[in-house]
Amino acid sequence: MLSVLIVYPLIYSLYLSFYSQLIYELKGNFIGFANYIEALKNKEFWSALSLSIIWTVSSVFAQILLGISAAILLNENFVGRTLVRALVLLPFFTPTIAVTMLWRWLLDANFGIINYILLSLNIINKPMNWLGDSNLAMFTLIGIGIWRFTPFVIINVLARLQSIPLAIYEAAEIDGANKWTQFRYITLPTIKGVLLVVILLRGLFMFKKVDMFLILTGGGPGTSTQTLPVLVYKSAFQSLRIGKGAADAILTFLITLFFILFYMKITGKSQKEAE
C-alpha cells in the first residue's frame, strides 16, 4: 500500500522532473537538471517559498497560542461545557471545500455579510475587498486558516490536559502557586511532548495546503498568495508543463524534508537536555 500510494508517485515525479514534457505527451525529452536550474533561477519560485514560510509560521504560531488557551479554558468545569467543546471543534470537522466556499461568500466585496457588519458598526467606511486586494489577501487566508485548524490543536492539548491529576494543581495551590506558576511548572511541561508533535504536524499540513488557496484566490491577486504548492499546481496543470511541475514538487519535498529533519534534531536535543 505504501509503495503504491507514496513510493511509486515520488519516484515517478523524480523521473518526470528530468524531462521537458507537457501533460498531454506520452514521453518527453530528457533535459537533466534544466527544470531545477530554471526553478532556482526564477524569482517566482523564491517568492512562493517566502510566502509559504510566512503562511506556515504565522498560522501555526497563532494556532498553538489560541489552541493552548482554548484547551485550558475548556478543561475547566462550567455549565454547557460539552456543547461549547462541540461548537469549538466544529470547524475542523467541516469539509474543506464547503467551509472554504462559505468563507468566500462571507467575504464577498459586494454582498458579503462581513463587510455589512463592519459597515454597520462603523469600523470601516467602505467595503473591503478581502480576497481581491493584494495587501489583504494573505492576511485574510491566514485568519481563515487559524479559524479552520486551531481545533486540531485544541483536541490534542485538551486530551493531554485531562490526564493531569487535579491533586497536583490542588497541592500547588495550597503551596501558594498562582495560575501562571501552575501553568509554567505543571501544565506546560506536561503538554510539551504533545506540542512538539502538533507543531510538526501542523507545520507540514499548512506548508502543503493548496485547496483553500485555489478556491479563494487562485494564488492571486497577481502572485500575492502564490505559495509553493500553488506554484506546483500552476506549473503542472495550468501551464501544462508536467516536467516543470514535477521539479517544483520535488524541490518542495526536499525543503519540507530539510525542515522536518532540522526540527527533529532541535527537539531531540532539547528533550535530551531536559532529561
Buried (B, 14 or more C-beta within 10 A) or exposed (E): EEEEEEEEEEEEBBEBBBBBBEEEEEEBEEBEEBBBEBBEEBEBBEBBBEBBBEBBEBBBEBBBEBBBBBBBBBBEEEEEEEEBBEEBBEBBEEEEEEBBEEBBEBBBBEEBEBBEEBBEEEEEEEBBBBBBBBEBBBEBBBBBBBBBBBBBBBBBBBEBBEEBEEEEBEEBEEEEBEEEEBBEEBBEEBBBEBBBEBBBBBBBBBBBBBEBBBBBBBBBBEBBBBBBBBBBBBBBEEEBBBBBBBBBBBBBBEBBEEBBEEBEEEBEEEEEEEE
